Amino acid sequence: MLRLENVETGSRVTHKNTGLRYTIADLGEEEVLLSPDNTDFQDLLVPMDLFRQEFIASDRYSTGRGRPRSRRPVTAAPTGPKTRGRIKKMVRDRGFGFIRGEDGKEVFFHRSGLNASDYDALNEGDFVEYVVQEGPRGARAEHVRGVTEAAPAAAPA
């Protein structure tokens, strides 16, 4: 359970189950106003009891594990050559899926790695373009977007 002495207005927190990150905009007696890191989402007003049970301090713990994590520098937006692949599996109710790249390797992607409307438009079997980034849990596809099968892959930078 999140201890309130670990957070204050401006602190960053992460929802244990979804991994979504928020900044505490206002910390009241009975409710907490959270501002999402993803600009596609709206602010969230959470009752204090639920907040303490469902959220963890982002700068102190990894998502959902409760173990201390090493401090990593904040990274810039993903850059690098675009890779192509096909959506292998979508887990819509949990907001993620897997892509099998042209090189045969599978890579995880989360709905936070693309616009919400783009995520909703994707289906298993669709061709996509993406940038592979290394995250704390391994390779992850970012900036995922659907493409037609005939679209040429971007040249490596």
Backbone bond lengths (Angstrom), bond angles and torsions (degrees), N, CA, C in turn:
res aa  C-N    CA-C-N  psi(-1)  N-CA   C-N-CA  omega(-1)  CA-C   N-CA-C  phi
1 M - - - 1.446 - - 1.530 108.45 -
2 L 1.332 115.44 136.50 1.456 121.77 -179.04 1.517 110.30 -68.33
3 R 1.323 115.96 130.49 1.470 121.06 178.40 1.521 107.88 -93.87
4 L 1.320 115.64 129.47 1.455 120.66 -173.97 1.514 113.53 -66.13
5 E 1.319 118.55 -22.07 1.467 119.07 177.61 1.525 111.40 -70.29
6 N 1.337 117.54 -10.95 1.465 121.74 178.81 1.523 112.87 -88.68
7 V 1.343 117.88 -7.08 1.457 120.48 -175.80 1.525 111.21 -131.78
8 E 1.330 114.19 156.55 1.461 121.93 175.59 1.518 106.72 -155.73
9 T 1.309 117.81 172.66 1.452 121.07 177.30 1.520 108.50 -55.88
10 G 1.333 116.02 131.22 1.460 121.68 -177.23 1.517 113.49 96.93
11 S 1.346 118.25 -14.65 1.463 121.26 177.60 1.524 109.58 -68.64
12 R 1.322 115.25 151.96 1.464 120.95 176.72 1.514 109.10 -100.26
13 V 1.331 116.21 137.48 1.457 122.33 178.33 1.527 108.83 -131.93
14 T 1.334 114.97 159.37 1.459 121.73 179.33 1.519 108.45 -128.94
15 H 1.335 115.91 136.76 1.459 120.57 175.52 1.526 107.75 -73.51
16 K 1.333 117.30 128.74 1.466 122.53 -174.20 1.520 113.00 -58.65
17 N 1.328 117.68 -42.57 1.459 120.56 -172.51 1.529 113.81 -85.21
18 T 1.330 117.37 -37.18 1.466 119.52 -175.70 1.512 113.11 -95.63
19 G 1.341 117.13 -22.41 1.459 120.13 -176.39 1.519 113.24 79.20
20 L 1.340 117.49 2.86 1.458 120.41 179.81 1.521 109.68 -71.29
21 R 1.328 115.52 139.89 1.463 121.22 -176.98 1.513 111.19 -105.49
22 Y 1.319 114.65 144.44 1.458 122.09 -178.62 1.525 109.71 -138.23
23 T 1.328 115.15 159.37 1.454 121.93 170.63 1.526 106.41 -111.76
24 I 1.326 116.96 136.64 1.456 120.37 179.48 1.526 108.26 -74.44
25 A 1.345 115.47 114.22 1.466 121.17 -179.70 1.522 110.62 -86.49
26 D 1.335 116.87 -35.48 1.465 120.71 179.50 1.526 108.31 -153.86
27 L 1.319 115.47 131.91 1.460 121.95 -178.22 1.520 107.49 -114.50
28 G 1.357 116.22 101.52 1.454 120.92 -178.98 1.515 111.69 -97.07
29 E 1.321 115.88 -176.27 1.466 121.20 178.77 1.532 111.72 -71.12
30 E 1.345 116.39 -39.20 1.461 119.94 -174.73 1.520 114.35 -114.83
31 E 1.346 117.35 -16.09 1.458 121.09 -177.54 1.527 110.48 -140.70
32 V 1.334 114.21 158.62 1.459 121.28 177.65 1.528 107.39 -125.89
33 L 1.336 116.84 130.64 1.458 121.51 175.82 1.516 107.82 -97.27
34 L 1.347 115.57 120.89 1.457 121.73 -177.62 1.519 110.07 -112.21
35 S 1.312 115.85 137.18 1.460 122.38 176.80 1.531 107.70 -108.56
36 P 1.340 118.41 120.75 1.471 120.71 -175.24 1.521 111.97 -71.75
37 D 1.337 116.03 148.90 1.460 120.96 174.31 1.523 110.55 -69.98
38 N 1.325 116.85 -31.62 1.460 122.05 179.49 1.524 108.23 -82.51
39 T 1.334 117.77 118.74 1.460 121.48 -176.05 1.521 113.40 -69.66
40 D 1.343 117.84 -10.87 1.458 120.42 177.35 1.528 112.22 -77.99
41 F 1.333 117.51 -12.13 1.464 121.61 -178.39 1.524 110.63 -102.94
42 Q 1.329 115.63 159.92 1.460 121.67 -179.93 1.520 110.33 -95.36
43 D 1.361 114.90 163.05 1.463 119.67 174.58 1.525 108.83 -59.47
44 L 1.328 115.48 155.81 1.451 121.75 -174.82 1.517 109.18 -128.36
45 L 1.327 117.85 127.38 1.462 123.11 176.06 1.526 107.17 -103.89
46 V 1.346 117.00 117.16 1.464 122.36 -171.64 1.530 109.63 -120.51
47 P 1.340 117.87 131.43 1.463 119.91 173.92 1.533 109.96 -59.35
48 M 1.319 116.96 144.70 1.456 122.97 -174.13 1.533 112.56 -55.89
49 D 1.338 118.89 -44.65 1.465 121.08 -179.42 1.524 111.31 -60.26
50 L 1.335 116.92 -44.69 1.458 121.51 179.36 1.535 110.15 -65.90
51 F 1.319 116.67 -41.32 1.462 121.25 178.39 1.527 110.90 -57.49
52 R 1.328 116.95 -46.60 1.467 121.26 -178.21 1.527 111.77 -65.18
53 Q 1.339 117.92 -31.41 1.458 121.81 -178.30 1.525 112.65 -83.59
54 E 1.324 117.72 -36.17 1.461 121.80 -168.82 1.524 115.86 -100.21
55 F 1.333 118.18 -10.83 1.463 120.14 -175.07 1.525 111.60 -120.87
56 I 1.332 114.81 154.28 1.462 121.62 175.34 1.529 108.08 -130.18
57 A 1.320 116.12 154.66 1.461 120.84 178.14 1.521 107.80 -70.15
58 S 1.330 117.72 121.07 1.469 122.45 -175.07 1.509 113.57 -65.60
59 D 1.317 117.00 -35.22 1.455 118.47 -175.68 1.526 112.35 -81.60
60 R 1.334 117.99 -2.22 1.461 120.16 -178.30 1.512 114.36 -114.67
61 Y 1.351 117.29 -28.99 1.459 119.98 -174.01 1.515 110.91 -137.21
62 S 1.314 115.59 154.60 1.458 120.47 174.06 1.518 108.42 -79.11
63 T 1.315 116.64 160.14 1.456 120.83 -176.18 1.515 113.46 -61.51
64 G 1.317 115.69 121.88 1.440 122.54 170.53 1.514 116.69 69.39
65 R 1.279 120.71 0.67 1.454 121.49 -175.01 1.523 112.74 -103.48
66 G 1.341 118.18 -30.04 1.457 120.63 179.07 1.517 113.69 76.86
67 R 1.343 117.62 9.39 1.456 121.22 177.64 1.521 109.16 -100.51
68 P 1.327 117.08 147.03 1.457 118.08 175.06 1.524 110.23 -61.59
69 R 1.317 116.82 143.95 1.454 119.43 177.12 1.511 109.62 -120.56
70 S 1.300 114.96 155.86 1.455 118.40 178.92 1.520 108.91 -72.04
71 R 1.305 115.42 146.33 1.461 118.96 177.88 1.515 108.74 -75.95
72 R 1.308 115.20 125.66 1.452 121.14 178.47 1.517 108.21 -112.00
73 P 1.309 117.91 144.48 1.448 118.89 177.33 1.523 109.98 -66.37
74 V 1.325 116.16 149.70 1.453 120.29 177.10 1.515 107.35 -68.52
75 T 1.323 116.54 128.57 1.448 120.06 -177.16 1.521 110.54 -96.05
76 A 1.312 115.19 153.66 1.456 121.45 178.81 1.529 108.80 -74.66
77 A 1.318 115.36 174.65 1.459 120.19 177.48 1.517 109.31 -58.02
78 P 1.339 116.79 146.11 1.458 120.21 -177.78 1.520 111.69 -57.73
79 T 1.311 115.78 135.31 1.453 121.82 176.17 1.511 107.78 -133.41
80 G 1.295 116.05 165.90 1.447 120.04 178.51 1.506 110.65 128.77
81 P 1.312 116.17 179.94 1.457 119.60 -178.07 1.520 111.27 -66.88
82 K 1.303 114.75 145.12 1.457 119.40 177.06 1.514 109.10 -81.89
83 T 1.308 114.87 141.07 1.449 122.78 179.28 1.520 107.52 -113.67
84 R 1.323 116.72 151.82 1.461 120.31 178.45 1.510 109.85 -114.95
85 G 1.310 114.45 152.82 1.453 119.88 176.89 1.513 110.02 -169.32
86 R 1.323 114.42 -167.58 1.464 121.38 -178.39 1.518 108.20 -130.38
87 I 1.333 116.82 138.65 1.466 121.38 177.54 1.529 107.79 -63.43
88 K 1.321 115.75 119.71 1.459 120.50 179.51 1.523 110.43 -89.44
89 K 1.346 116.35 -43.34 1.460 120.13 -176.46 1.521 109.59 -149.39
90 M 1.326 115.76 139.83 1.462 122.47 175.08 1.528 107.95 -119.02
91 V 1.322 116.75 132.56 1.459 122.16 174.06 1.532 105.37 -116.66
92 R 1.318 115.15 78.41 1.468 121.85 -170.86 1.524 113.76 -58.46
93 D 1.340 117.00 -42.06 1.471 119.04 -176.41 1.521 112.22 -66.54
94 R 1.331 117.97 -16.97 1.467 120.80 178.95 1.522 112.25 -112.07
95 G 1.347 117.25 -3.40 1.458 121.11 172.54 1.513 116.42 77.87
96 F 1.334 117.90 31.00 1.458 118.63 178.19 1.518 110.33 -148.11
97 G 1.325 114.95 176.82 1.452 120.56 178.25 1.511 110.15 -167.66
98 F 1.336 114.99 -172.33 1.454 121.49 -179.43 1.520 109.36 -133.68
99 I 1.327 115.21 142.81 1.455 122.55 178.77 1.529 107.58 -117.44
100 R 1.333 116.42 135.85 1.462 120.04 171.25 1.522 105.88 -100.36
101 G 1.347 115.09 114.43 1.453 121.37 -177.85 1.512 112.41 -72.55
102 E 1.341 115.81 166.15 1.465 120.68 177.71 1.530 111.37 -60.14
103 D 1.347 115.83 -23.97 1.463 120.33 178.67 1.532 112.10 -82.44
104 G 1.344 117.52 -0.63 1.459 122.02 178.62 1.519 114.50 90.20
105 K 1.334 117.48 -7.84 1.461 120.48 -179.63 1.521 110.30 -84.21
106 E 1.346 114.83 143.11 1.464 120.58 176.26 1.511 109.71 -93.18
107 V 1.329 115.92 142.18 1.460 120.96 178.30 1.528 108.45 -136.89
108 F 1.319 114.88 140.04 1.461 123.94 178.70 1.528 109.20 -76.04
109 F 1.326 117.59 146.52 1.466 120.85 167.36 1.512 108.76 -139.42
110 H 1.327 115.61 151.28 1.467 122.72 178.98 1.510 107.83 -120.37
111 R 1.315 116.09 151.53 1.459 120.14 -178.73 1.520 112.07 -57.63
112 S 1.330 117.42 -23.82 1.465 120.11 177.87 1.530 111.49 -69.74
113 G 1.348 117.88 -12.37 1.453 121.94 179.04 1.515 113.36 -86.07
114 L 1.342 117.07 7.63 1.459 121.71 178.14 1.517 109.43 -158.34
115 N 1.311 117.54 170.27 1.458 121.13 178.55 1.525 109.79 -67.64
116 A 1.330 116.09 147.27 1.467 120.66 -176.89 1.525 111.29 -57.68
117 S 1.331 117.92 -41.56 1.466 120.19 -179.28 1.530 110.55 -66.70
118 D 1.339 117.36 -34.81 1.466 120.48 177.23 1.524 110.54 -65.85
119 Y 1.336 117.25 -41.29 1.462 120.70 179.71 1.530 110.16 -61.65
120 D 1.319 116.66 -44.92 1.463 120.60 -178.26 1.524 112.34 -64.92
121 A 1.343 117.26 -26.00 1.464 121.07 -178.67 1.527 112.65 -83.37
122 L 1.330 118.42 -15.26 1.468 121.08 -177.56 1.525 111.70 -80.07
123 N 1.329 115.35 147.35 1.460 122.51 177.16 1.519 109.41 -138.60
124 E 1.327 116.04 159.01 1.454 120.32 176.28 1.521 108.50 -57.37
125 G 1.330 115.96 135.65 1.461 121.46 -179.36 1.517 114.18 95.96
126 D 1.331 118.53 -15.15 1.466 121.68 -179.78 1.523 110.78 -69.69
127 F 1.332 115.65 144.78 1.457 121.18 173.50 1.518 109.01 -82.17
128 V 1.331 116.51 139.66 1.460 121.34 -179.36 1.527 110.30 -138.13
129 E 1.321 114.17 160.51 1.454 122.83 173.03 1.515 105.69 -118.74
130 Y 1.328 117.59 144.42 1.459 120.69 -176.03 1.515 110.07 -160.86
131 V 1.327 114.97 168.24 1.456 122.25 175.60 1.522 106.73 -115.21
132 V 1.337 117.41 130.02 1.464 121.37 -179.83 1.525 108.74 -88.44
133 Q 1.330 115.69 129.03 1.459 122.91 177.26 1.516 108.54 -125.67
134 E 1.314 116.73 146.60 1.460 120.60 175.18 1.521 108.35 -86.54
135 G 1.309 116.69 126.47 1.451 122.07 176.79 1.514 109.72 -113.64
136 P 1.332 117.84 -177.17 1.460 120.97 -179.61 1.524 113.17 -62.59
137 R 1.323 116.94 -22.84 1.471 120.48 -179.34 1.524 112.78 -110.08
138 G 1.320 117.87 15.40 1.460 121.02 178.55 1.519 112.01 114.09
139 A 1.328 115.52 -164.66 1.463 121.87 -177.32 1.521 110.93 -64.44
140 R 1.334 114.57 144.12 1.459 121.05 -178.56 1.522 108.20 -147.36
141 A 1.319 117.65 136.79 1.462 122.33 178.28 1.528 109.02 -85.45
142 E 1.321 115.62 131.15 1.464 122.36 176.88 1.522 108.47 -123.25
143 H 1.317 116.25 161.26 1.476 122.40 -179.80 1.526 110.78 52.17
144 V 1.326 115.29 45.70 1.465 121.47 179.74 1.521 108.68 -73.99
145 R 1.327 115.89 133.50 1.470 119.26 175.42 1.516 109.18 -148.21
146 G 1.315 115.27 143.43 1.449 120.97 179.96 1.513 111.23 -68.89
147 V 1.340 117.51 143.62 1.458 123.30 176.45 1.518 108.34 -136.92
148 T 1.325 115.57 161.71 1.465 118.64 174.91 1.521 108.50 -79.89
149 E 1.299 116.20 155.73 1.468 120.44 -175.68 1.520 110.86 -61.40
150 A 1.336 118.06 -31.57 1.459 121.32 -176.68 1.534 113.36 -82.74
151 A 1.340 117.39 -9.99 1.467 119.66 -177.70 1.520 110.26 -64.40
152 P 1.343 117.21 132.81 1.464 118.70 179.73 1.516 111.05 -72.53
153 A 1.326 115.87 146.41 1.468 120.83 177.08 1.514 108.36 -71.93
154 A 1.327 116.63 148.45 1.460 121.45 178.45 1.519 109.47 -66.56
155 A 1.312 115.78 143.54 1.455 120.57 178.81 1.529 109.76 -70.12
156 P 1.341 118.37 142.10 1.465 120.28 179.20 1.522 110.89 -60.27
157 A 1.319 115.67 144.06 1.466 121.02 -178.93 1.512 110.61 -81.38
